[in-house]
Amino acid sequence: MFLKVLKIIAIALTALLFLTALYLWTPDKSKEELEKIYGSPKTAYISALGVNIHYQDTGPSKNPIPLLFLHGFGSSLQTWDSWSEALSSEYRVISLDLPGFGLTGEDPSGIYTDQRSVEVLEAFLKELQIPKVVLVGNSMGGKFAWQFAARYPDQVAKLVLISPDGYASPGMEYGKKTEVPAIAELYRYFFSKTFLAMNLEPAYANPKTLNDALVNRYYDLMLAPGVRGAILTRMQQTVLQDPIPSLATIKVSTLLLWGEKDAFIPIANSNDYLKVMPNAKRVSLPNIGHLPQEEQPTIGLAALKEFL
């Protein structure tokens, strides 16, 4: 009798776990559905090293040196919408979904190293027949921007780094892969909008910036086909290298834009860049966090315009 009761309880628990998993399961959204919301007549696709890059190209096409915007980890080209719109009357402005993010989606090669991302960027510019750009990057995109400038110096006219990534944070070591907990694999199948909002909130000095529309955009594009798997793979393949040797080679005029209340990459980190980059200057943004282009677009944009 006791064994029968245990068996019934086990069956009931299994059924409950199955129903809970079914309830929480978060499938990808279809690309067609997402394109209706986040695509526009201004966006297009182009293949670069086998990656079908989703990008936006606005402003005067004859402008000899366009601005190229690179978003941060987990973001998309839409993070630059305010700046793109404001600058497009004067500049050619290009933004893209980096490999593994947004409507670009996964890289068929399965390689998400920094080197691969920078090589795809260079191939992307070749496909568009653009020999030189003003490169603007935020966070992870900032890391790719300075890595690109170090590797292809003749292709960068000016460099703008907005709270760039690149230096190891406490507890991390150069030359070692990031340890990704095994439980993170569940992220491929279960993804809560509430959980996403909790992780996004510290990116803003004013939490009220994170409205429903912003959360929905981040959430929807995280559910683009293959994106969650690509993000996990990128995390697993990331190996931080000491940035100083590369940064020291960058001679191009560089603007460091940094929110004074950045909780993700503190403004104190800017001193590390200023020490080794001979032609860098910093503009501090008071009462702004990690994403000035979203939180206070006009303040960061003014600093960018002055630099340009």
C-alpha positions as CSV (number, residue, x, y, z in Angstrom):
1,M,0.0,0.0,0.0
2,F,2.8,2.4,1.0
3,L,4.6,1.8,-2.3
4,K,1.4,2.4,-4.2
5,V,1.0,5.7,-2.5
6,L,4.6,6.7,-3.3
7,K,4.0,5.7,-6.9
8,I,0.9,7.8,-7.2
9,I,2.7,10.8,-5.6
10,A,5.6,10.4,-8.0
11,I,3.3,10.3,-11.0
12,A,1.4,13.4,-9.7
13,L,4.7,15.3,-9.1
14,T,5.9,14.3,-12.6
15,A,2.7,15.5,-14.1
16,L,2.9,18.8,-12.1
17,L,6.5,19.4,-13.3
18,F,5.5,18.7,-16.9
19,L,2.5,21.1,-16.7
20,T,4.7,23.8,-15.0
21,A,7.4,23.4,-17.7
22,L,4.7,23.6,-20.4
23,Y,3.3,26.7,-18.9
24,L,6.7,28.4,-18.5
25,W,8.0,27.3,-21.9
26,T,9.0,30.3,-24.0
27,P,9.3,29.4,-27.7
28,D,11.0,31.7,-30.3
29,K,8.8,34.2,-32.1
30,S,8.7,33.9,-35.9
31,K,11.0,36.2,-37.8
32,E,8.1,37.3,-40.0
33,E,6.2,38.5,-37.0
34,L,9.1,40.4,-35.6
35,E,9.9,42.0,-38.9
36,K,6.4,43.4,-39.0
37,I,7.1,45.2,-35.7
38,Y,10.8,46.0,-35.8
39,G,11.6,46.1,-39.5
40,S,11.0,49.2,-41.6
41,P,11.5,50.5,-45.2
42,K,14.8,51.9,-43.9
43,T,16.2,48.4,-42.9
44,A,17.7,45.8,-45.1
45,Y,19.8,42.6,-45.1
46,I,23.3,41.9,-46.5
47,S,25.5,38.8,-46.3
48,A,28.9,39.2,-44.6
49,L,31.1,36.1,-44.2
50,G,27.9,34.0,-44.3
51,V,26.0,36.1,-41.7
52,N,22.8,37.7,-42.9
53,I,23.2,41.1,-41.3
54,H,20.1,43.1,-40.5
55,Y,20.9,46.8,-40.7
56,Q,19.5,50.3,-41.1
57,D,21.0,52.9,-43.4
58,T,19.7,56.5,-43.3
59,G,20.8,60.0,-44.1
60,P,22.7,61.4,-47.2
61,S,24.1,58.4,-49.0
62,K,26.8,60.5,-50.6
63,N,28.3,61.4,-47.2
64,P,31.9,60.1,-47.6
65,I,32.3,58.9,-44.0
66,P,29.2,57.4,-42.4
67,L,28.6,56.9,-38.7
68,L,28.4,53.2,-37.7
69,F,26.6,52.3,-34.5
70,L,27.3,49.1,-32.6
71,H,24.9,48.1,-29.8
72,G,25.6,46.3,-26.5
73,F,25.0,42.8,-25.2
74,G,21.4,41.6,-25.5
75,S,20.4,44.7,-27.4
76,S,19.6,45.6,-31.0
77,L,20.0,48.4,-33.6
78,Q,16.8,50.0,-32.2
79,T,18.7,51.3,-29.2
80,W,20.1,54.0,-31.5
81,D,16.7,55.1,-33.0
82,S,16.7,58.6,-31.3
83,W,20.3,59.4,-32.3
84,S,19.9,58.0,-35.8
85,E,16.8,60.1,-36.4
86,A,18.5,63.3,-35.1
87,L,21.7,62.8,-37.0
88,S,20.3,61.6,-40.3
89,S,19.6,65.1,-41.6
90,E,23.3,65.8,-41.7
91,Y,25.1,62.4,-41.6
92,R,24.8,59.0,-43.2
93,V,24.0,56.8,-40.2
94,I,24.3,53.0,-40.2
95,S,23.3,50.7,-37.4
96,L,23.1,46.9,-37.4
97,D,22.1,43.9,-35.3
98,L,25.4,42.3,-34.4
99,P,25.8,38.5,-35.1
100,G,23.7,36.6,-32.6
101,F,21.3,39.5,-31.8
102,G,18.1,41.0,-33.1
103,L,16.9,40.2,-36.6
104,T,20.4,39.2,-37.7
105,G,20.0,36.2,-35.5
106,E,22.5,33.4,-35.3
107,D,25.8,33.1,-37.1
108,P,25.7,29.9,-39.2
109,S,29.4,29.2,-38.3
110,G,28.5,28.9,-34.6
111,I,31.5,31.1,-33.8
112,Y,30.9,34.1,-31.5
113,T,34.4,35.1,-30.5
114,D,35.3,38.8,-30.5
115,Q,37.7,38.2,-33.4
116,R,34.9,36.6,-35.5
117,S,32.6,39.6,-34.7
118,V,35.2,42.1,-35.7
119,E,35.9,40.2,-38.9
120,V,32.2,40.1,-39.8
121,L,32.0,43.9,-39.2
122,E,34.9,44.5,-41.6
123,A,33.3,42.2,-44.2
124,F,30.0,44.1,-43.7
125,L,31.6,47.4,-44.6
126,K,33.3,45.9,-47.6
127,E,29.9,44.6,-48.9
128,L,28.6,48.2,-48.5
129,Q,31.7,49.5,-50.2
130,I,32.5,51.8,-47.3
131,P,36.2,52.4,-46.8
132,K,36.1,54.5,-43.6
133,V,33.6,55.2,-40.8
134,V,33.1,57.1,-37.6
135,L,32.7,54.1,-35.2
136,V,30.3,54.4,-32.2
137,G,29.9,51.5,-29.8
138,N,28.2,51.0,-26.5
139,S,29.3,48.4,-23.9
140,M,30.0,45.2,-25.8
141,G,29.7,47.2,-29.0
142,G,32.3,49.6,-27.6
143,K,34.6,46.7,-27.1
144,F,34.1,45.6,-30.7
145,A,34.6,49.3,-31.8
146,W,38.1,49.6,-30.2
147,Q,39.1,46.2,-31.3
148,F,38.2,47.1,-34.8
149,A,40.1,50.4,-34.6
150,A,43.2,48.6,-33.4
151,R,43.0,45.9,-36.1
152,Y,41.9,48.2,-39.0
153,P,43.2,51.7,-38.1
154,D,42.9,53.0,-41.7
155,Q,39.1,52.3,-41.7
156,V,38.3,54.4,-38.7
157,A,38.1,58.2,-38.9
158,K,37.0,58.8,-35.3
159,L,36.1,56.6,-32.4
160,V,33.3,57.0,-29.8
161,L,33.2,54.6,-26.9
162,I,30.1,54.7,-24.7
163,S,30.8,52.8,-21.4
164,P,32.9,50.3,-23.4
165,D,33.6,46.7,-22.2
166,G,37.0,45.2,-22.4
167,Y,38.7,45.2,-19.0
168,A,38.3,42.3,-16.6
169,S,36.0,42.9,-13.7
170,P,36.8,41.6,-10.2
171,G,36.8,37.8,-10.1
172,M,37.6,37.4,-13.8
173,E,40.9,36.6,-15.4
174,Y,42.4,37.3,-18.8
175,G,43.0,34.3,-21.0
176,K,40.3,32.1,-19.4
177,K,36.8,31.2,-20.7
178,T,33.9,32.6,-18.8
179,E,32.3,30.0,-16.6
180,V,28.7,29.8,-17.5
181,P,26.5,27.9,-15.0
182,A,24.9,24.7,-16.4
183,I,21.5,26.0,-15.3
184,A,21.8,28.8,-17.8
185,E,21.0,26.3,-20.5
186,L,17.4,26.5,-19.4
187,Y,17.4,30.0,-20.7
188,R,17.0,28.5,-24.2
189,Y,13.6,27.2,-23.2
190,F,12.2,29.4,-20.4
191,F,12.5,33.2,-20.4
192,S,10.5,35.5,-18.3
193,K,9.7,39.1,-19.2
194,T,9.8,39.9,-15.4
195,F,13.2,38.4,-15.1
196,L,14.4,40.4,-18.1
197,A,13.0,43.7,-16.6
198,M,14.8,43.0,-13.3
199,N,18.1,42.6,-15.1
200,L,17.6,45.7,-17.3
201,E,16.6,48.1,-14.6
202,P,20.1,48.7,-13.2
203,A,21.2,49.9,-16.6
204,Y,19.3,53.1,-16.0
205,A,20.0,55.8,-13.4
206,N,16.3,56.5,-13.4
207,P,14.4,53.2,-13.3
208,K,11.3,54.9,-14.7
209,T,13.1,55.0,-18.0
210,L,12.4,51.3,-18.4
211,N,8.8,51.6,-19.6
212,D,6.6,48.8,-21.0
213,A,7.5,49.6,-24.7
214,L,11.2,49.3,-23.9
215,V,10.8,46.0,-22.0
216,N,8.7,44.6,-24.8
217,R,11.2,45.5,-27.4
218,Y,14.1,43.9,-25.6
219,Y,12.0,40.8,-24.8
220,D,10.6,40.3,-28.3
221,L,14.1,40.5,-29.9
222,M,15.5,38.1,-27.4
223,L,12.9,35.7,-28.7
224,A,14.1,36.1,-32.3
225,P,15.0,32.7,-33.8
226,G,18.3,31.4,-32.5
227,V,19.2,34.4,-30.4
228,R,19.1,32.8,-27.0
229,G,21.2,30.0,-28.1
230,A,23.6,32.4,-29.8
231,I,23.9,34.5,-26.6
232,L,24.7,31.4,-24.5
233,T,27.3,30.3,-27.0
234,R,28.9,33.7,-27.1
235,M,29.1,33.7,-23.3
236,Q,30.7,30.2,-23.4
237,Q,33.3,31.3,-26.1
238,T,34.2,34.6,-24.5
239,V,37.9,34.8,-23.4
240,L,38.9,38.2,-22.2
241,Q,42.4,39.4,-23.3
242,D,44.4,42.2,-21.7
243,P,43.2,45.2,-23.7
244,I,46.2,47.5,-23.0
245,P,48.4,46.3,-25.9
246,S,45.6,46.9,-28.4
247,L,44.3,50.2,-26.9
248,A,47.8,51.7,-26.8
249,T,48.0,51.3,-30.6
250,I,44.9,53.4,-31.3
251,K,45.9,56.9,-32.4
252,V,42.6,58.1,-33.8
253,S,40.7,60.8,-32.0
254,T,38.5,59.1,-29.4
255,L,35.6,60.2,-27.3
256,L,34.8,58.4,-24.1
257,L,31.1,59.0,-23.2
258,W,30.2,57.7,-19.7
259,G,27.2,57.9,-17.5
260,E,28.3,59.0,-14.0
261,K,25.7,56.5,-12.5
262,D,26.6,53.6,-14.7
263,A,26.0,50.5,-12.4
264,F,27.2,48.0,-15.1
265,I,30.6,49.4,-16.0
266,P,31.5,52.2,-13.5
267,I,32.8,55.5,-14.8
268,A,36.0,54.9,-12.8
269,N,36.9,52.4,-15.6
270,S,37.3,55.3,-18.0
271,N,40.6,56.2,-16.3
272,D,42.1,52.9,-17.5
273,Y,41.3,54.0,-21.1
274,L,42.6,57.5,-20.7
275,K,45.9,56.2,-19.3
276,V,46.7,54.2,-22.5
277,M,44.9,55.9,-25.3
278,P,46.9,58.9,-26.4
279,N,44.2,60.8,-28.2
280,A,41.2,60.0,-26.0
281,K,39.1,62.5,-24.0
282,R,36.2,61.8,-21.6
283,V,32.8,63.5,-21.3
284,S,30.9,62.5,-18.1
285,L,27.2,62.4,-18.2
286,P,25.6,63.3,-14.9
287,N,22.6,61.4,-13.6
288,I,22.8,58.9,-16.5
289,G,23.4,55.1,-16.4
290,H,24.8,52.6,-18.9
291,L,22.6,53.5,-21.9
292,P,22.6,57.3,-22.4
293,Q,21.2,56.9,-26.0
294,E,18.0,55.5,-24.4
295,E,17.9,57.2,-21.0
296,Q,18.7,60.9,-21.9
297,P,19.2,60.9,-25.7
298,T,19.6,64.7,-26.0
299,I,22.4,65.0,-23.4
300,G,24.6,62.3,-24.9
301,L,23.8,63.4,-28.4
302,A,25.0,66.9,-27.7
303,A,28.4,65.6,-26.6
304,L,28.6,63.4,-29.7
305,K,27.7,66.3,-32.0
306,E,30.4,68.5,-30.5
307,F,33.0,65.8,-31.0
308,L,32.0,65.2,-34.6
